[in-house]
Amino acid sequence: MSGNLFEAALYFEQVFRESNEYKNLQRRYQALNQDPQAKQLYLQINQLHSQLHQKQMMGQEIQQQEIAALQNMETTAQQNQTFKHLMEADYQVNMLMVELNKIITKPLEELYGHPGEK
């Protein structure tokens, strides 16, 4: 039976690659890679996100100045149209994935329900 799930997942991968949301994200990412300023902002923000996530996973406290630095970078990046368009496309793909996840996990939601209800 699980073979059918993997076949369905492979089919879903193909359908996802053909979706407007994914194609738009692809175009926006390609545009980012051709805009040196936007690409630099993107890389810096990703690097800082990774560093803060790693600190958090190691149980280290994230300093207020680190959060402020990230917020400043993100504010600056939002002024770059190429970066901004990529983030909008990324958001659309993430919202699609959230909705698809709800569909896929519906049997678990039905099985377990909402804790505290009865």
GUSEFI-582238 format. One record per residue: residue in three letters; x, y, z of N, C-alpha, C, O, CB in turn; residue number from 1. Coordinates in Angstrom, 1 decimal, always signed. Atoms other than C-alpha are relative to their C-alpha. Glycine has a CB too. Layout:
BEGIN
  rest    n_xx    n_yy    n_zz   ca_xx   ca_yy   ca_zz    c_xx    c_yy    c_zz    o_xx    o_yy    o_zz   cb_xx   cb_yy   cb_zz   nr
   ALA       X       Y       Z       X       Y       Z       X       Y       Z       X       Y       Z       X       Y       Z  NUM
...
# end
This chain:
BEGIN
  rest    n_xx    n_yy    n_zz   ca_xx   ca_yy   ca_zz    c_xx    c_yy    c_zz    o_xx    o_yy    o_zz   cb_xx   cb_yy   cb_zz   nr
   MET    +0.8    -1.2    +0.0    +0.0    +0.0    +0.0    +0.9    +1.3    +0.0    +0.5    +2.2    -0.7    -0.9    +0.0    +1.2    1
   SER    -0.8    -1.2    +0.0    +2.8    +2.5    +0.8    +0.6    +0.3    -1.3    +1.0    +1.4    -1.6    +1.1    -0.2    +1.1    2
   GLY    -0.5    -0.2    +1.4    +4.0    +2.0    -2.8    -0.9    +1.0    -0.7    -0.4    +1.9    -1.4    +0.1    -1.3    -0.7    3
   ASN    +0.9    -0.9    +0.6    +0.9    +3.8    -3.9    +0.2    +1.5    +0.5    +0.1    +2.4    -0.3    -1.5    -0.4    +0.3    4
   LEU    -0.2    -1.3    -0.5    +1.7    +6.7    -1.6    +1.3    +0.6    -0.7    +1.3    +1.8    -1.0    +0.2    -0.1    +1.5    5
   PHE    -1.2    -0.5    +0.6    +5.2    +7.0    -3.1    -0.3    +0.4    -1.5    +0.2    +1.4    -2.0    +1.1    -1.0    +0.1    6
   GLU    +0.3    -0.3    +1.4    +3.8    +6.9    -6.6    -0.8    +1.3    -0.1    -0.6    +2.2    -0.9    -0.9    -1.2    -0.6    7
   ALA    +0.8    -1.2    +0.0    +1.3    +9.6    -5.7    +0.9    +1.2    +0.3    +0.7    +2.3    -0.2    -1.1    -0.1    +1.1    8
   ALA    -0.9    -1.1    -0.3    +4.1   +11.7    -4.2    +0.8    +0.4    -1.2    +1.1    +1.6    -1.4    +0.9    -0.4    +1.2    9
   LEU    -0.8    -0.3    +1.3    +6.2   +11.4    -7.4    -0.9    +0.7    -1.0    -0.4    +1.6    -1.7    +0.5    -1.3    -0.6   10
   TYR    +1.0    -0.7    +0.9    +3.1   +12.4    -9.4    -0.2    +1.5    +0.5    -0.2    +2.4    -0.3    -1.3    -0.7    -0.1   11
   PHE    +0.2    -1.3    -0.6    +2.5   +15.3    -7.0    +1.3    +0.9    -0.3    +1.1    +2.1    -0.6    -0.2    +0.0    +1.5   12
   GLU    -1.2    -0.7    +0.3    +6.2   +16.4    -7.5    -0.1    +0.6    -1.5    +0.2    +1.8    -1.7    +1.2    -0.8    +0.1   13
   GLN    +0.1    -0.4    +1.4    +5.6   +16.6   -11.3    -1.1    +1.1    -0.1    -0.8    +2.1    -0.8    -0.4    -1.1    -0.9   14
   VAL    +1.1    -1.0    +0.1    +2.3   +18.5   -10.9    +0.5    +1.3    +0.7    +0.2    +2.4    +0.2    -1.2    -0.5    +0.7   15
   PHE    -0.5    -1.2    -0.7    +4.0   +20.9    -8.4    +0.9    +0.8    -0.8    +0.9    +2.0    -0.9    +0.7    -0.4    +1.4   16
   ARG    -1.0    -0.7    +0.9    +6.8   +21.7   -10.8    -0.7    +0.7    -1.1    -0.1    +1.7    -1.6    +1.0    -1.1    -0.6   17
   GLU    +0.8    -0.6    +1.1    +4.2   +22.6   -13.4    -0.9    +1.1    +0.5    -1.5    +1.8    -0.3    -0.8    -1.0    -0.7   18
   SER    +1.0    -1.0    -0.6    +2.2   +24.9   -11.0    +0.5    +1.4    -0.3    +1.7    +1.6    -0.4    -0.2    -0.3    +1.5   19
   ASN    -0.3    -1.4    +0.2    +2.1   +28.6   -11.6    +0.8    +0.6    +1.2    +1.7    +1.4    +1.0    -1.3    +0.8    -0.2   20
   GLU    -0.7    -0.5    -1.1    +3.3   +29.2    -8.1    +1.5    -0.4    +0.0    +2.3    +0.5    +0.2    -0.6    -0.6    +1.3   21
   TYR    -1.4    +0.4    +0.0    +6.4   +27.2    -8.5    +0.8    +0.6    -1.2    +1.9    +1.1    -1.0    +0.1    -1.6    -0.2   22
   LYS    -0.6    -0.7    +1.1    +7.1   +28.6   -12.0    +0.3    +1.4    +0.3    +1.4    +2.0    -0.1    -0.9    -0.2    -1.2   23
   ASN    -0.3    -1.4    -0.4    +6.8   +32.1   -10.6    +1.1    +0.1    +0.9    +2.0    +1.0    +0.8    -1.3    +0.6    +0.6   24
   LEU    -1.1    +0.0    -0.9    +9.1   +31.3    -7.8    +1.3    -0.2    -0.7    +2.3    +0.4    -0.5    -0.1    -1.1    +1.1   25
   GLN    -1.2    +0.3    +0.8   +11.6   +29.9   -10.3    +0.5    +1.3    -0.7    +1.7    +1.6    -0.7    -0.2    -1.1    -1.0   26
   ARG    -0.4    -1.3    +0.7   +11.5   +33.1   -12.4    +0.5    +1.0    +0.9    +1.5    +1.7    +0.6    -1.3    +0.5    -0.7   27
   ARG    -0.5    -1.0    -0.9   +11.9   +35.3    -9.4    +1.4    -0.4    +0.6    +2.2    +0.5    +0.8    -1.0    +0.1    +1.2   28
   TYR    -1.3    +0.5    -0.5   +14.8   +33.2    -8.1    +1.1    +0.3    -1.1    +2.2    +0.7    -0.8    +0.0    -1.4    +0.4   29
   GLN    -0.9    -0.3    +1.1   +16.5   +33.5   -11.5    +0.3    +1.5    -0.1    +1.5    +1.9    -0.3    -0.5    -0.6    -1.3   30
   ALA    -0.2    -1.4    +0.0   +16.0   +37.2   -11.5    +0.9    +0.5    +1.2    +1.7    +1.3    +1.0    -1.4    +0.8    +0.1   31
   LEU    -0.8    -0.3    -1.2   +17.5   +37.4    -8.0    +1.5    -0.3    -0.3    +2.4    +0.5    +0.0    -0.4    -0.7    +1.2   32
   ASN    -1.4    +0.4    +0.4   +20.6   +35.6    -9.3    +0.7    +0.9    -1.0    +1.9    +0.9    -1.2    +0.0    -1.4    -0.4   33
   GLN    -0.5    -0.9    +1.0   +21.0   +38.2   -12.0    +0.1    +1.4    +0.5    +0.5    +2.3    -0.2    -0.8    +0.0    -1.2   34
   ASP    +0.0    -1.4    -0.6   +20.7   +41.2    -9.6    +1.0    -0.1    +1.2    +0.7    -0.6    +2.2    -1.4    +0.4    +0.5   35
   PRO    -1.0    +0.1    -1.0   +24.0   +41.4    -7.6    -0.4    +0.5    +1.3    -0.1    -0.1    +2.4    +1.3    +0.6    -0.5   36
   GLN    +0.4    -0.6    -1.3   +22.6   +43.7    -4.9    -1.0    -0.9    +0.7    -0.9    -1.2    +1.9    -0.5    +1.4    -0.2   37
   ALA    +1.1    +0.9    -0.6   +19.5   +41.5    -4.4    +0.6    -1.3    +0.5    +0.2    -1.8    +1.6    -1.1    -0.2    -1.0   38
   LYS    -0.6    +1.2    -0.3   +21.6   +38.4    -4.4    +0.8    +0.1    +1.3    +0.8    -0.8    +2.2    +0.8    -0.6    -1.1   39
   GLN    -0.8    -0.3    -1.2   +24.0   +39.8    -1.8    -0.9    +0.1    +1.3    -0.6    -0.5    +2.3    +0.9    +1.2    -0.2   40
   LEU    +0.9    -0.1    -1.1   +21.1   +40.8    +0.5    -0.6    -1.4    +0.4    -0.7    -1.7    +1.5    -1.1    +1.0    -0.4   41
   TYR    +0.6    +1.3    -0.2   +19.5   +37.4    +0.1    +1.0    -0.9    +0.7    +0.6    -1.6    +1.7    -0.4    -0.7    -1.4   42
   LEU    -1.0    +0.8    -0.7   +22.8   +35.6    +1.0    +0.3    +0.4    +1.4    +0.4    -0.4    +2.3    +1.3    +0.0    -0.9   43
   GLN    -0.3    -0.5    -1.4   +23.4   +37.8    +4.0    -1.1    -0.3    +0.9    -0.9    -0.8    +2.1    +0.2    +1.5    +0.0   44
   ILE    +1.2    +0.3    -0.9   +19.9   +37.3    +5.4    +0.0    -1.5    +0.2    -0.3    -1.9    +1.4    -1.3    +0.5    -0.7   45
   ASN    +0.0    +1.4    -0.2   +20.1   +33.6    +4.8    +1.1    -0.5    +1.0    +0.8    -1.3    +1.9    +0.1    -0.8    -1.3   46
   GLN    -1.2    +0.3    -0.9   +23.5   +33.4    +6.6    -0.4    +0.4    +1.4    -0.1    -0.4    +2.3    +1.3    +0.7    -0.5   47
   LEU    +0.4    -0.5    -1.4   +22.2   +35.4    +9.6    -1.1    -0.9    +0.5    -1.1    -1.2    +1.7    -0.4    +1.4    +0.0   48
   HIS    +1.1    +0.9    -0.4   +19.0   +33.3    +9.7    +0.6    -1.4    +0.5    +0.2    -1.9    +1.5    -1.0    -0.2    -1.1   49
   SER    -0.7    +1.3    -0.4   +21.2   +30.1    +9.8    +0.7    +0.1    +1.3    +0.7    -0.8    +2.1    +0.9    -0.4    -1.2   50
   GLN    -0.8    -0.2    -1.3   +23.5   +31.5   +12.5    -0.9    +0.0    +1.2    -0.7    -0.6    +2.2    +0.8    +1.2    -0.1   51
   LEU    +0.9    -0.1    -1.1   +20.6   +32.4   +14.7    -0.8    -1.3    +0.3    -1.0    -1.6    +1.4    -1.1    +1.2    -0.3   52
   HIS    +0.7    +1.3    -0.2   +18.8   +29.1   +14.1    +1.0    -1.0    +0.7    +0.6    -1.7    +1.6    -0.5    -0.5    -1.3   53
   GLN    -1.0    +0.9    -0.6   +22.0   +27.3   +15.0    +0.2    +0.3    +1.5    +0.3    -0.6    +2.3    +1.4    +0.1    -0.8   54
   LYS    -0.1    -0.4    -1.4   +22.4   +29.3   +18.2    -1.2    -0.5    +0.8    -1.0    -1.1    +1.9    +0.1    +1.5    +0.1   55
   GLN    +1.3    +0.5    -0.7   +18.8   +28.5   +19.1    +0.0    -1.5    +0.2    -0.3    -1.9    +1.3    -1.2    +0.5    -0.8   56
   MET    -0.1    +1.5    -0.2   +19.3   +24.8   +18.5    +1.0    -0.5    +1.0    +0.8    -1.5    +1.6    +0.3    -0.6    -1.4   57
   MET    -1.1    +0.3    -1.0   +22.4   +24.8   +20.7    -0.4    +0.5    +1.4    +0.4    +0.4    +2.3    +1.3    +0.5    -0.5   58
   GLY    +0.4    -0.5    -1.3   +20.4   +26.4   +23.5    +0.6    +1.4    +0.4    +0.5    +1.8    +1.5    +0.3    -1.0    +1.0   59
   GLN    -0.6    -1.3    -0.3   +22.3   +29.7   +23.2    -1.0    +1.1    -0.1    -1.9    +1.1    -0.9    +1.2    +0.2    -0.9   60
   GLU    +1.0    -1.2    +0.1   +20.5   +33.0   +23.8    +0.3    +0.9    -1.2    +1.5    +1.2    -1.5    +0.1    +0.8    +1.3   61
   ILE    -0.1    -0.9    +1.1   +19.9   +35.2   +20.8    +0.0    +1.4    +0.6    -1.0    +1.8    +1.3    -1.1    -0.3    -1.1   62
   GLN    -0.1    -1.3    -0.5   +21.0   +38.7   +21.6    -1.0    +1.0    -0.8    -1.3    +0.8    -1.9    +1.4    +0.6    -0.1   63
   GLN    +1.0    -1.0    +0.6   +18.6   +41.7   +20.9    +0.7    +0.7    -1.2    +0.0    +1.0    -2.2    -0.4    +1.0    +1.1   64
   GLN    -0.7    -0.7    +1.1   +21.3   +43.3   +18.7    +0.0    -0.9    -1.3    +0.0    -0.4    -2.4    +1.4    +0.4    +0.4   65
   GLU    +0.0    +1.0    +1.1   +21.3   +40.1   +16.5    -1.4    +0.1    -0.7    -1.5    +0.1    -1.9    +0.3    -1.4    +0.5   66
   ILE    +1.4    -0.1    +0.5   +17.5   +40.3   +16.1    -0.1    +1.4    -0.7    -0.7    +1.4    -1.8    -1.0    -0.1    +1.1   67
   ALA    +0.1    -1.4    +0.7   +17.8   +44.1   +15.3    +0.7    +0.0    -1.3    +0.3    +0.6    -2.3    +0.5    +1.0    +1.0   68
   ALA    -0.8    +0.0    +1.3   +20.5   +43.4   +12.7    -0.8    -0.7    -1.1    -0.8    -0.3    -2.2    +1.4    -0.7    +0.3   69
   LEU    +0.8    +0.8    +1.0   +18.3   +40.8   +11.0    -1.2    +0.9    -0.5    -1.5    +0.9    -1.7    -0.5    -1.3    +0.6   70
   GLN    +1.1    -0.9    +0.4   +15.3   +43.2   +11.1    +0.4    +1.1    -0.9    -0.3    +1.4    -1.9    -0.7    +0.5    +1.2   71
   ASN    -0.5    -1.1    +0.9   +17.4   +46.0    +9.6    +0.3    -0.5    -1.4    +0.0    +0.1    -2.4    +1.3    +0.6    +0.6   72
   MET    -0.4    +0.6    +1.3   +18.7   +43.7    +6.8    -1.3    -0.3    -0.8    -1.4    +0.0    -2.0    +0.8    -1.3    +0.2   73
   GLU    +1.3    +0.3    +0.7   +15.1   +42.6    +6.0    -0.7    +1.2    -0.4    -1.3    +1.2    -1.5    -0.9    -0.8    +1.0   74
   THR    +0.6    -1.2    +0.4   +13.9   +46.1    +6.0    +0.7    +0.6    -1.3    +0.0    +1.1    -2.2    +0.0    +1.1    +1.1   75
   THR    -0.8    -0.4    +1.1   +16.7   +47.1    +3.6    -0.4    -0.8    -1.2    -0.5    -0.3    -2.3    +1.5    +0.0    +0.3   76
   ALA    +0.3    +1.0    +1.1   +16.0   +44.0    +1.4    -1.4    +0.3    -0.6    -1.5    +0.2    -1.8    +0.1    -1.4    +0.5   77
   GLN    +1.3    -0.2    +0.4   +12.3   +44.8    +1.2    -0.1    +1.3    -1.0    -1.0    +1.4    -1.7    -1.0    +0.2    +1.1   78
   GLN    -0.1    -1.2    +0.9   +13.3   +48.1    -0.6    +0.5    -0.4    -1.4    +0.4    +0.4    -2.3    +0.8    +1.1    +0.6   79
   ASN    -0.5    +0.5    +1.3   +14.9   +46.0    -3.4    -1.1    -0.8    -0.6    -1.6    -1.8    -0.1    +1.3    -0.9    +0.2   80
   GLN    +1.2    +0.6    +0.6   +12.1   +45.1    -5.8    +0.3    -1.5    -0.4    -0.6    -2.3    -0.3    -0.3    +0.8    -1.3   81
   THR    -0.3    +1.4    +0.3   +13.9   +41.9    -7.0    -0.2    -0.9    +1.2    -0.8    -2.0    +1.1    +1.4    -0.1    -0.7   82
   PHE    +0.1    +0.8    -1.2   +14.2   +40.6    -3.5    -1.4    -0.1    +0.5    -1.9    -1.1    +0.8    +0.9    +0.6    +1.1   83
   LYS    +1.4    +0.0    -0.4   +10.7   +41.7    -2.6    -0.9    -0.9    -0.8    -1.7    -1.6    -0.2    -0.5    +1.5    -0.1   84
   HIS    +0.8    +0.9    +0.9    +9.2   +39.9    -5.6    +0.3    -1.5    +0.3    -0.6    -2.3    +0.3    +0.3    +0.3    -1.5   85
   LEU    -0.3    +1.4    -0.3   +11.1   +36.7    -4.7    -0.7    -0.4    +1.3    -1.2    -1.5    +1.4    +1.6    -0.2    +0.2   86
   MET    +0.6    +0.3    -1.3    +9.8   +36.9    -1.1    -1.5    -0.2    -0.1    -2.1    -1.0    +0.5    +0.3    +1.0    +1.0   87
   GLU    +1.4    +0.2    +0.3    +6.3   +37.3    -2.4    -0.4    -1.3    -0.6    -1.3    -2.0    -0.2    -0.6    +1.2    -0.8   88
   ALA    +0.2    +1.3    +0.7    +6.6   +34.3    -4.7    +0.2    -1.1    +1.0    -0.5    -2.1    +1.0    +0.9    -0.1    -1.2   89
   ASP    -0.3    +1.0    -1.0    +8.1   +32.3    -1.8    -1.1    -0.1    +0.9    -1.5    -1.3    +1.3    +1.3    +0.4    +0.7   90
   TYR    +1.2    +0.0    -0.9    +5.2   +33.3    +0.4    -1.1    -0.8    -0.6    -1.8    -1.6    +0.0    -0.4    +1.4    +0.4   91
   GLN    +1.1    +0.7    +0.7    +2.7   +32.1    -2.2    +0.2    -1.5    +0.0    -0.7    -2.3    +0.1    -0.1    +0.5    -1.4   92
   VAL    -0.3    +1.4    +0.0    +4.5   +28.7    -2.5    -0.2    -0.6    +1.4    -0.8    -1.7    +1.5    +1.4    -0.2    -0.5   93
   ASN    +0.1    +0.5    -1.4    +4.6   +28.3    +1.3    -1.5    -0.1    +0.4    -1.9    -1.0    +1.0    +0.7    +0.9    +1.0   94
   MET    +1.5    +0.1    -0.3    +0.8   +29.1    +1.6    -0.6    -1.2    -0.8    -1.4    -1.9    -0.2    -0.7    +1.4    -0.4   95
   LEU    +0.4    +1.2    +0.7    +0.2   +26.5    -1.1    +0.3    -1.3    +0.7    -0.5    -2.2    +0.8    +0.5    +0.0    -1.4   96
   MET    -0.4    +1.2    -0.7    +2.2   +24.0    +0.8    -0.7    -0.2    +1.3    -1.0    -1.4    +1.7    +1.6    +0.1    +0.3   97
   VAL    +0.8    +0.1    -1.2    +0.3   +24.7    +4.0    -1.3    -0.6    -0.3    -1.8    -1.4    +0.4    -0.1    +1.4    +0.7   98
   GLU    +1.4    +0.5    +0.4    -3.0   +24.1    +2.3    +0.1    -1.4    -0.4    -0.8    -2.2    -0.1    -0.6    +0.9    -1.1   99
   LEU    -0.2    +1.4    +0.4    -1.7   +20.9    +0.7    +0.3    -0.9    +1.2    -0.2    -2.0    +1.3    +1.1    -0.1    -1.0  100
   ASN    -0.2    +0.8    -1.2    -0.4   +19.7    +4.0    -1.2    -0.2    +0.8    -1.4    -1.3    +1.4    +1.1    +0.8    +0.9  101
   LYS    +1.3    +0.2    -0.6    -3.8   +20.3    +5.5    -0.8    -1.2    -0.6    -1.4    -2.0    +0.1    -0.8    +1.3    +0.0  102
   ILE    +0.7    +1.1    +0.8    -5.3   +18.0    +2.8    +0.6    -1.3    +0.3    -0.1    -2.3    +0.6    +0.0    +0.3    -1.5  103
   ILE    -0.7    +1.2    -0.2    -2.6   +15.4    +3.2    -0.2    -0.6    +1.4    -0.3    -1.8    +1.6    +1.4    +0.1    -0.3  104
   THR    +0.1    +0.4    -1.4    -2.9   +15.3    +7.0    -1.4    -0.1    +0.5    -1.6    -0.3    +1.7    +0.9    +0.9    +0.8  105
   LYS    +1.3    +0.0    -0.5    -6.6   +15.4    +7.2    -0.4    -1.3    +0.7    -1.1    -1.2    +1.7    -1.0    +0.2    -1.2  106
   PRO    +0.3    +1.2    -0.7    -6.9   +11.7    +8.1    +0.5    +0.0    +1.5    -0.1    -0.5    +2.4    +0.5    -1.2    -0.7  107
   LEU    -0.5    +0.0    -1.3    -4.7   +12.3   +11.1    -0.8    +1.0    +0.9    -1.0    +0.7    +2.1    +1.5    +0.5    +0.0  108
   GLU    +0.8    -1.0    -0.7    -6.7   +15.4   +12.1    -1.3    -0.7    +0.4    -1.8    -0.5    +1.6    -0.3    +1.2    -0.8  109
   GLU    +1.2    +0.7    -0.3    -9.8   +13.3   +11.9    +0.2    -1.1    +1.1    -0.7    -1.3    +2.0    -0.6    -0.6    -1.2  110
   LEU    -0.3    +1.0    -1.0    -8.2   +10.5   +13.9    +0.2    +0.5    +1.4    -0.4    +0.1    +2.3    +1.2    -0.8    -0.5  111
   TYR    -0.3    -0.5    -1.3    -6.8   +12.5   +16.7    -0.9    +1.2    +0.5    -1.0    +1.4    +1.7    +1.4    +0.5    +0.0  112
   GLY    +0.9    -1.2    -0.4    -9.2   +15.5   +16.6    +0.8    +1.1    +0.6    +2.0    +1.2    +0.4    -1.1    -0.5    +0.9  113
   HIS    -0.6    -1.1    -0.7    -8.5   +18.5   +18.7    +0.2    -0.4    +1.4    -0.8    -0.8    +2.1    -0.8    +1.3    -0.2  114
   PRO    -0.2    +0.3    -1.4    -6.9   +17.9   +22.1    -0.9    +0.8    +0.9    -1.1    +1.9    +0.7    +1.5    +0.2    +0.4  115
   GLY    +0.9    -0.7    -0.9    -9.2   +18.7   +24.9    -1.4    +0.0    -0.3    -2.3    +0.3    +0.5    +0.5    +1.4    +0.2  116
   GLU    +1.4    +0.0    +0.5   -12.4   +18.2   +22.9    -0.5    -1.4    +0.3    +0.2    -2.4    +0.3    -0.1    +0.3    -1.5  117
   LYS    +0.7    +1.3    -0.1   -14.9   +15.4   +23.6    -1.4    +0.3    +0.6    -2.1    -0.6    +0.8    +0.7    -1.0    +0.9  118
# end
